[in-house]
């Protein structure tokens, strides 16, 4: 074995560090504080130490070698000594090498790596630079690329710049079939390099990667068996995403290629080519000469200086649901959002981005337009007319603070599925990708990733990631829903599964020593019918002092099925009969649930006074406490929610309605909320500065303006002073002639809420911990078999060019246009009244909450953007309304809709169906198409 050698020693005067806020007074108390744990098992230990503030020389022992690090501390000056140690015996990891003293398990790279490239036909390994890993991780996850060397420089850079990509790279490295090898170049005697004076960090790292590739090339040339022909010797290819780096590598005598060149040279690479990030390469080649459409973004330094001087503000961009040229920026701590309008105002921000915004002079302030506008142009289109239309629709009396986005602080880009209408519901811009599989993918749901958004491109640029399945397939659409809402649903890894006890599972004596045994208690679970994942159970019993002992148990291992022993985690309260908590305990437990009941079964036990068994008594006590807890919560202001009723057998939606609960529904909910509150208090008590909590910020007053106006027009005052007053005013807003009026008000109310967020306790003041309410989304994905049908609906919003219609039966909101869209002509004219928010056509007038009958049909002319089309049936307007499919429908009443089966094809809806736009496909080369979604 070779030994360590010192590469460098640096002495630094830390008085300047102190001036910059770096502490120097704390001395390390353990060897681990001086010498970190090994970076890699192969090098035994990495002596890379930064020692601060030591009062006297310190001797550190490593593998029998004595390393003395001397530090002296003076009153104003402290010296730092940084020593970087290298080895000469870090092996290369190749099976072909006869020189390195490899261990068997470290022989990762193949002895004879067969080439699949027409560009490099000889056997070779690949050395990747950092940009390739960061930009092309989707390509690297393909099995086509094997025998790859990842140097430590790249691994460290990726870890620093993207935790998501780093995790994905680690997963690839952990897969032995992929043949990815980590080479610790930063601690190898021949590959470590110092940074030159004036050299940028990125340039130094690129040079380090080239040096490592050059070492591999020379090392393998002298360490392969002598009987191999030169043409069969394994070579090394540097793969980069930077053309300048490739030129430098070739000038230094290395074999090199860009990732695009290499992947396109592979045999059978059609699928993998589509996954290339070509944003800065292909787009510049095709469209680089175009005039910029957007202003440039400020640099990070300019943004920082602007925010520091209060010239700029930082906030979160929220795209409009209805107008692609409009949005708002939520500035933390401000009641009113900052309005942004137009292409230059939005400046390539995507919904959820953290942005820097500049406030415009007050004379340039604007107001939200009353228009519903969708982006239906192709790349060559011009949106100047649309921007003029927006400005002309602004009301002088309602102008609000307006700004323009001048930079992106942090992108909230993630992989997006683009062939679903839901993408537009999430206020996401269309996306340009290049693919050679356009004909195949046109009928499938796919995932894409955003790569960049150049100034001269109307849309962001991206690439294909993977296909989910055929449009309309049940399993595919279920996965679509999970992906759209970021619901984790991937299979558990082997490492996770290995943590589970081996079957058949039994509770051992060791388990009983570590847990509290609650198997003697009469515990039960209460869940919806057909529930297979029972993760909560309850019990309540009388105590000698007259109080109750209440226990909420959460599943710790598998479902808490009746009469089966299970591990659980328990939250146990001693609680008075008027629902005041005396004390709370938490512990791991062992339970045996007596019965797994549905809400209805539990309710029957509570209501049947003849049942006097322990479970019935427990349920009655729990129910009485839950009612007190709920009343107390209502007094403080409760959440607002609606839900979709479904046919219990077919699971088809029946109607949307305000959420109605049995006592048992509420009983379970109240104790789950109480447990969450108790746990939050406990972790805050134990970790006052770093407890992970969830808060629901109070919405700004401006958010409630739509619901206040809507209620006032019909004689109802919506009080928003507190959650309690809002709930009470919504409860009072009932119209006997319109059974859905209250539901529609609650839908508007949920849209006023801000999203609940997680936060660390040390980052917020206690008065900001509050959870205002529980907002819930009102839309759902619905499958019909192809049909055209008439349905009752209600006008939810009146816009300048459209009516937004709620279909209560499906909780579905669509847009009925009353002004001609581009390329269309109408034979009638609607007049918009700005004062009373109405649309008039002849003698027919539409107001908010008015009943209508509309005809729903599916436009499948573009499979990528199927959309539900709404057409007016009643009230009848000549030359605008369409004939009813069922003459028996005269006025909209509950359950009046009739269906007409047409053909066996899937129909899909989203909450803004007509926002879908057609896919533009531009032929570029044979078998290759450039698609804008």
N, C-alpha and C positions, 0 to 999 in steps of 0.2 A: 504493500500500500504506500502511496506517495503521501507526503506531508503537506502542511499548509505553508504558504509563503505570504508575506505582507505585500499588498499591491501599493498601498498609499497610506500616508499619515497626514492629516490636516489639522492644523491648530487654528481655532477661530476665537476672536475676542467677542464675548457674548454681551458686552455692555450695550451694543447696538440691538441685539436681540431683545434685551429688556426694554429698550425704548419702543420696540414694536409690539410689545405685549406678550413676549415669550418668557415664561418663568424660568428661573435658574436656581431656585433655592432648594428644591427637593432632590435629595440624593437617593439613588436606587437602594433598596434594602435587600434584594435577592439577586442571585446570579441571573435569573431569568429577566430581570429588569435591565441588565446590561447586555446579555447575549440572547437574542430571540431563539425560539425553538427552530429546529432545522427546517429549511425550506424544502428539502428533498431528502428522502432516506439514503439516496446514493452518495451524498457527500458527508454523511455522518453528523455534520453540524455546520452552521454558517456563522462565522464570527464577523458580524457586521454590527458594530456597536456605536451608539451615540451616548456618551456618558456626560451627565450634567451635574454640576454643583457638588462633586465629591470633595470632602474636606481633607482627605489624605490619600496617598497611593493605595490602589485597590488591586489585589491579585485575584484573577479569575482562572480557574482550572478547567481545561477542556481536553478530554481524551488523552490525559497524561501530559499535555503541552501546557506550559505556563505562559500566560499572556498578561503582561503587566500594563495596566492603563493608568497613567498618572494624571491627576487633576489637582489644580490648586485654585482656591477661591479667595479672592481679596474683597475688600469692602465694596468696590465698585466694578471690578472686572473678574469675570470667570472664564476660564478657557474650556473649550470643547475639543476633545481629540476624537476624530473619526478614523477608524482603521478598517480597511476592507481586505479580507483575507481570501486567497485563491488556492486552488488545488490543481495538480497536474494529472489526477487520476479519475476525473469525471468521464465516464465512458460514453460512447456514442449511441448505444442502443440498437446497433445493426447486427443482424444475424450473419452478415457477410464478413464482418470484421474479425480478424484473427489476432489483433494487437491488444485491444482493450480487455481488461480482466472482468468481463461481464458476469453477472449472476444470471441464472437461467430465466428467472421471472422478469429480468430487465431487457431481454432480447425481444424488442417490439417490432422493429422494422424487418421486412422480409429479406431473405437472402437473394431472391431473384424476383424483384418487383416488375411484373410484366407491364409494359407500356400500352396504354389505350389511346395515346395521343399521336396524331399524324404530324405534329410539329416536332416532337421529340420521340423518336422511335426506339431509342435505347433504354435499358432499365434505368430507373431514376427514383430518387426521393424528392419531395417538395419541401421547401422552406418558405413559410408564409410571413409576410410583413403584417404590421398591426392593422393597416387599413383594410386588408383583405378580410381579416377576422371580423372587424367591426362592421364593415359594409356588406359582407357576403356570407354571413353566418347561415342563411337559408341554403346556400349552395354547399357549404361545408357539411351540413347535416345529411347530404345525399351520400349514399353508400358508394357512389362512383369514384369518389376521391379517397384514396388510402395511401399508406406509407408517407405520412406527413410529419414534419419536424416543427414543433412549436418551441421557439427559444424563450427563455425566461423573460427577456426584454419585452417580447410581445405579450406574454401572459400578464406581466405586471401592468403594462399600459392598458390592456383591455380591462383588467380588474379595476383600475382607477377611473376609466372613462365610461364604462357601462356594466353595471352589476348584472343586468339581464343577459347580455351577450356572454359575459364571463361564466355565468352558470351554465349556459348552453354549451359553451366550449368545454367546460369541465365534464359535462355529461358525455361529450364525444371522446375526450381523453380517457374516461373511465370504461369505455367500451372496447374490449380487446380485439374485436373483429375489425375495428376501423384502422388499427395500426397507426395511431397518433402518438408521437413520442415527445416528451418534454425534455429539452436540453438546457441545463443550467449554465448558460453562457456567461452570465455575470460573475460566476465564481470559478471559471475555468482559466487557467494560466494563459492559454493561447487566444482566448476570445474576449477577455475583458478589455475594455478601452476606456481611457479617460476622456472627459469632455474637454475640447479645445477652447482656449480663450475666445469669447465672443460667439461661440457656436450655440445655436438654439438646441433646446432639449430634444425636439423632434428630429432634428438633423443628426444629433449624436446617436439617437436610438436607431434611426435608419442605417447609419454607418455600422452600429453594433450588429445589426441583423445581417448586413452584407459580410462583415468580418466572420460571423458564425458560419454563413453559407460557404465562404471561401475556405474556412478551416475544414469543414466537412468534405469539400471537394478534394483538398490535398490529403486529408487523413485517409479517406477511402481509397485514394489512388495508391497508397503504400500499404494498406492493411487488408487487401483482398488476396485470396489464394493465387499463387504464381501461375497455376495452370489455366487460369481464366484468360480468354482472349480479350484484348482491349475493347473490342466492340461489345463485349458482354459485361464489362465492368459497370458497376453501379455509379451513376453520376448524381449531381445535385442541381436542382432547378430552383431559382429564386422566383417566387410568384408574388407579384405586387399589384396594388390597385392605384399606383402612382406612376405615371409614364416617366416622370423625371427620375424617379428612383431606378426604374428599369434601365434607363440610359446610363446612369452612373455605374450600375452593376455590370453592364456589358463592357463599359470602358475599363473596368477593373478585371476583365477576363472571365466573368461569371456567365453561366447560362441563365437567362432570365426571360420572363414573359409576363404580360399583364394577365390578370385572372380571366378577363374576357377572351383574350387570345387563346389561353390554355383550355378553357372550358369548351370553346367552340371547336377546338381541334380534337376533342374526345369523340370516340365512336359511340353511337346511340345516345347522344347528349341532348335530344330535342327537349325533353322535360326539364333538364337541369339548366339549359340555356335560358329558359323563360324565367328562372329564378334569379338571374343575374341582376344586380343593381346597376342599371345603365344610365341613371339619371344624369350624371355629369359628363357622360361620354357620348351616348347616342343622341341626346337632346341637343347638345351643343352642335353636333355634326349636322343635324337636320334643320334646326330652328335657330341656331346661334346668331344668325344675321338679323333677326327680328328686333324691332324697337322694343325697349322695356315697357311693360304694361303696369308695373308697380314701382313705387319709389324704393330706394335701397334701405335696408335695415341699418340702424346704428350699430356700432361695434359694442361688445360687452363693456369696454372701458367708458365709452360715451354714455351708455345706459347707466352705469354705476354713478358717474359724475352727475348726470341729469337728475337721478333720483335723490342723490345726496344734496343737491342744491335746490330741490323741490320744484325744479322745472318740469320734471317728468313724474308720473305716478306708476305704480306697479299694481296689476290686478289680473283677474281671470276673465278671459274672453268667452262670452256666451253668444253663440250664433242664434239668429232669429229662427223660430219655427216656420215662419210664413214667408220670409223675404230673404233671398240669398245675398242681397246687397246691404244687409242691415244686421246689427248686433249690438251688444252692450258689454261694458267692462265693469266687473264688480270690484270696487276698491274696498279693501278691508277697512271697516270702521266708518264708512260713509253710507248714509241712508239712501242716496240716489245713485243709480248706476250712471256711468258715462256712456252716452250714445255714440256709436260709430256708424257711418253710412258711406256707401260707395266703395268702388274698387280700391282707391288710394287710402280711404279711411280704414278699411279692414286689413289691407296690406298683407295678404297671405296668412292671416291668422286662422287657425282651425279651432273648432269648439273645444274648450277646456285648456287651451294654451295659456301659460303665464306670460303676460305681455307688458311692455312699457308703452305708456300712452301719454300723449301731449294734449293738454286742454286747449281748445281753440278760443280765440277772443269771443266775448259774449255776443257781439253782433253777428258771428258766424254760427251760433248755436242753432240747432234744428229740433225736430220732434219726430217720434216714430211715425212712419207712414201708415196709411190705412190700406195699403195694397198687399195682395198675395202675389208673390213673384217667385217663379222657379227658373233655374238656369237651364235653358233648353237650347242654347247655342252650341255650335261646335267650335273648335279651336280658332277658326277663322272669323268667328262672329265678333260683333262689336256691342258692348253693353253701355255705350255712352247714352243712347236713347233711354235706357232703363234708369240710369242715374238721373237724367233730367226729369223723368216722370216722378221719381221719388221726391226730388226737391220741390216740384210743383205741387205735391200733395201735402206739404207740411203746413200745420196750423200755426199761425203767428202766436196765438194766445197760450199755446201749450209747449213752447220751446223749452228744452232742458239742456243741462250741461252736455256739450258735445266735444269729442276729441278725435284724434287720429292715432292709429297704432304706428309706432316708429321703430319697434324692435321686438323680437321674440326672446324672452328670458329663458323659458323652458318649454319645449314642445311636449304635448301630450299625445304623441303619435304612438299607435299600437297597431298590431295587425288587424285589418278590417275586412269583413266580408262585404263585397261590393255588388253582388248580384241580387241583393234583396232590397225591397222597398224600405225596410227598417233602417238602412243606412241613411236615407234622407231624413227619416224621423229623428235621427241623432244629429241632424244639422251638419252633415258631412259633405264637403265639396266633391264633385265628380273627380275621377282619378284617371290619369293616362298610364297605361301599361303597354308593353310590347310582348306579343306572343306569337308562336307558330302553331298554336292549338286552338285558334279562334273558333273553328267549326265545332270542335269537341266541347270546348268550355262554354259555348253560348247557351247550352241547356243545363248547365250545372251551377250550383252554388260554389263559390270559390273564396279563398282568403287571399288578400293581397297585403303588401306592406308599403308604406310611404317611404320614399327615399329622399326627395328634396322638392323644393318649389322654387325654380328659377324665376327671376324677375320678368323674363320675356315669355313665360308660359302662363296661360290662363288657368291651368289646373295643376295641382301637384303631380309629381311623377312617382311611379312605383313599379313594383314587379309582382308577378304571380308567386304565391307560396305553395298552395296546395288546393286540390279540389275536395269538396266535402261530399258531393253526391248529386244526384239528379234533382232538379227543381221539382218540388211537390212531393218528394218522397218523405214519408213520416219521420224516419230516423234522421234524415238529413236536416229537415226543418227543426226538429228538436235540438239538434246540435247547434244549428244556427242561433236559436234563441239563447242557448247557454253561452255561446261565444259573444253575442252582441252585448250581453249584460255582464260579461266578465265573471261568469259562474264557473269555478274550477270543477272540471269533470273528467280530467285525465285519469288513467289507471294509476293505482299506487305502484311505486317503484318496488323492486325486489328488496331494497334496504328497509323500506317501511314495512313490507309484509313480513320480513324476517323478525321484526320486533314483536309480532303477535305470538301468543303461546301456541304451541303445536297441538293439533287436534289428535285425539279427543281432549278437550280442555276441561280441567277440574280445578277446584279451589284447594290449594295446598295449605299445610300448617304454616308455612312461611308467609303465605298471603294473609292468613288470619292474624298473624302477629303484626302486620304492617297496616291493617285496616280495622275500622270499627265495624263490628258485626251487628247489622240491623235486620237480620233475617226473621227476628221474632215480631217485627212490627207489621201491622196490616197496611201494606203499601199497595197502591193501584195506579194505573195509568189511564188517562182520558184523552182520546185522540179522535180525528175524523174517521169515518168508515173506510175500511180497506187500507188503513195505515200499516205499513210493514216496518217502518223505521221508527220504533218507539224510543224516543231519547229523553223523555222526562216522566217522572212519576211523583206521586204526592202521598203524604199521610198526615193525619192530625189526631192527637190524643189529648185527653185532659190530664193536667198536672195537679198535684196535691194542693198547690196554693191557689187553685182556681183559674190559672192561666192555661193556655194551649201550648203544646209543642207541635210545631209545623215543620215539615221536612220536604224540601224540593230536591229531587235526586236526578242528576243528569247522567246519561249513559257514558260509561268509561270503557266498556268493552262489549260490543254488539248490542242488539236491540233488547230493551227491557221487557221481554215477553212474560206473560202470566205464568206463575208457578215454575219459573226457571231462575236459578241462582246466577246473579250477575254482579260484576264490579260496578260501582257508581261513585260519583262525587257528590257530596251532600252539603246543602246549605240548611242549617237547622236554626229556627228561631224559637225563642220563648216569647209569646205574644199575648197580650191581654185580650179580653173579650171585646174591647172596643178598638182592636187592631193596632195597638201601640206596641212596638218592639221593645222588649226588655233587654235581651241580649241575643247575639248571633254567633254561631260556630260554623266552621268549615272543616271538613275532613273527608278523606277517602273512606269508602265503605263497601260492605257486601250486603246485598239485599236479595229478597225473593218476593217479587210482585205477586199479590194474591189474584189479581185479575186485570186483564187489558180490556178496557171498556171504550165504547164509542161515546160521543157527547150525549146521544139520545139515551143510551143505556144508563149512563150516570145520572142523567136528569130524572129518569123514571125512579131510580133508587132514592133520589132526594125527595121527589114529590109523593112517593108512596109511604104514608105514615105507618103502615103496617110492617114495614121492613125495619127491624131493630138490630140487625147484625152490625158488627164493628165497622165494616166498610161503609154502610149506609150512614152510620153516625159520623164517621170521619168526613164523608162527603158533605153532609149537612153543615158541619162546623166550618169546613173549608169554604163552603158557599156563603155562609153568613159573614165570615171575615172578608171574603172577596168583595161582597157588596159594599162594605164599609170602605175598603181600600179604593174601590172604583169611585164611590161618591166623593171621597177626599180628592181623588185625582181630577174628577170633573170640576170640582170647586176651584181647582188650580188651573183648569183649562185642559181639555182632552184633545186628542188627535182627531183628524177628520179623514174618513176613508170611504171608499166605494169598492164594490167587488162585482165580479161576473158570476151570475147564476148559471149553472150547467145542468143539463140532463144527467141524472145519476147513472144511467145505463150507457148512453152513447157518448157522454161528456161533451156534447155539442153545447155551445152557449145558448142560453134562453133569453137573458136580459141583463143589463147592468142595473144595479140597485145600490142604495146605501147599505152598508154592511150591517146585517142583522145577526145578533148572537143569542144563543140560549144562555141561561145562567152558567151552564157548565163551560161553554166557550170562554166566557168572561172570567170564570173562576181560574182556569188554567192560565189565561193571559195575565191576570193580576199577579199571580205568584211568580210567574216568569219575570215580569217587570220588577217585582220586589227583590227577586234574587239578583237581577242585574244591578239594581241600585245598591244592594248590600255588598256585592262583590266589588263594585266600583269604589265604594267608601273604604273597603278593606285595603285594596291595593293602593289607594291614595294615601291612606294612613301609613302603610308600610313603605311606600315609594313616593313621597310627596313631590319630588322633582321630575320623576320619569314614569309615572303611571300612565298607561295607555287607556284613554277614556274616549267616549263618543259624545259629541255635542251636536245640538241642532240649533244653529243661530236663528235669532228672531229675524224674520224677513223685513226688509225696509218698507216703509209706508207706501212707497211708489208701487211696490209689487201688487198691492191690493186695489189699486185704482180701477181695474176692469170689473172686479166683482162688486165694488161699491157702486159704480155707475149702473151696472146691470140690475142690481137690487133696487136702487133708487127709482129707476124708470117704472118699476112695477109696485112702488109703494113700500118697499122694505128697506130699513136702515141696517146696514151691515156694520157692526161695531168691531173695530180691530184693535182696541186699546190693550187687549190681552187675549191669550188663547181661550180663556174661559168665556169672555164676552163674545168672541167670534163664534165659538161653539153654540152659545145660547141664541145668538141672532140667526145663525143658520137653522137651528131647530125650529125657530119661530117663523121662518120664511117658507110657508106652505100655501099652495094654491089648490083648492079642491078640483078646479077644472083642468088642472095639468098635473098628472101624477108624477111626472118626471122633472118638474120645476126644481124641487129641492135637490134632486140628484145632480142636476146640471150646475146649480150653485156650488155644490160641494166639489164638483169637478174643477170649476174655476178656482175654488179655494185651494185645492191641492197644487195647482199650478203657481200659486203665489208663494209657496213654501220654498225655502232654501234646502239644499241637500245636506243631510246629516254627515258629519265628518269625524274622523278619528284625530286625536291630538294628544300630545304629551303634556301632563299636568304642569310641568315647569315652564311651559311656553305661554300659558294663558292666565289671566286673572280669574279668581274664583267666581266672580259675578258673570263671567262669560262661559261657565261650564254648562249652562242650562240647555235642556233639550226641549225645544219649543213645541214640537208636535210630531206626529208620524205621517209624513206625506207618502202617498202610494201612487204608482203609475196606474193609469186607467186604460191602457191599451193592451191588447192581446193579439196573438196570431191565430187566425181562424182558417180552417180548411173547409171548403165546400167541394162537392163534386159539381162540375161546371153547370151553372144555372144563371139565368137572368131572373130577378125577382123584385117585386115592389116591397118596400119597407117603410114603416112610419119613422119619422125623424123630427128633430126640433132644431131651429136655428140657434146655434151656440154663439156665433159672432157675425156681425154685419160688417163687411169690409167694403172698401171703395169699389172693388172690381169683382167681389165674390161673396157668397154666403158659406159659412162653415157649418156643416150639418152634423149633429150627433144622431147616430142610429142606436137608440137605447138597447135594443135587443142584443147587440153584439159589442157594446161599448166602443163603437167604431166612429171615428170622426173623419169626415171627408169634405172636399171642397167642391162647391157648385159655382162655376164661373158665370157671372152675369154680364161680363164685358168680353168682347172678342179677344182671344189670345192671338199670338202672332200666327199669321197665315189663315186665320178664321174670319168668317163674316157672320154677323147676327142680323136677323130680319126685324128684331125688336130692340128697343132702347130702354135701359134701366137708368133711373135717376137716383143718385146717392144723396141723402140728406145728412149732412154732417152734424147738425144740431141734435136731432133725435135718433141718430144712428139707424137709419132705415134705408131700404131700397124699394123704389116704386116702379112698376111697369103697368101703365094704364091705370086700371082701378085696383090692381093688386099691390098691397104694401106688405113688406116683410120687416118685422121687428125681431129683436133678440127674444128667444124662447117661443116664437110662434111655431105651431105644428105644421109639418109638410109631409107629403108622400113623395119619395124619390125611388127611382129605378136603379138598381145596382147591376152592373155587368162588368165582366173582366176583359180588359184590353190586352190581348196576348200577341199583338203585332211585333213586340220586341220581348223575347223571352228573358233577356237580362233585366228588363224593367217592366214586368207585368204590373198593371195598375188597375185598381177598381175605379170605374167611371160612374159618377152620379149624374142622373138626369131628372129634371123636375117632372112629376106626374100631377100632383095637386098641391096648391091651387092651380087651376088650368090657365095657362097663358097661351093664346093662339100663336103659332109659329115658333114656340119655344118649348112648351111642354110636350112630353111623349105620351102615347096612349097607355092606359093601365093594362097590365097583363091579366088583371082580375077585376071584372066590372063590379064585383061585390065590395071592393074597397072604396068607400065614399069619404070617410073622414078617418084620420089616424086615431085608433084606439088600441089599447093594450091587446096583444095577441091577435091583431087583425091581419097581419101580413100573411100572404099565401105564397107558396113557392111553386115554381114551374121548372121541372127538370128538362134540361136541353141535351147535354151530352156529357159523357163521363170523362171530364177533364178537371184538374185541380183549379181552384180559385183561391187567391190569396189577398189579404188586406193588410193595410197598416193604418196608422192614425192620421196620415196625411197622404192619401193615395195619389192624388193628382200631382203631387210634387215629384213624382218619378219622371225622368226625362229619358229620351231615347239614347241608345248606345250609338256612338259614331265610330265607324270602322273605316280606316284609311289604308288602302293597299300600298305597301311600300316595296316589297320584293316578293318574289315567288315564295309561297308558304309562310310568309311572315306578315303579321298585321299589327297595326298600332291602334289600340283600343282606348277610347275614353269612356269611363263609366260615370 
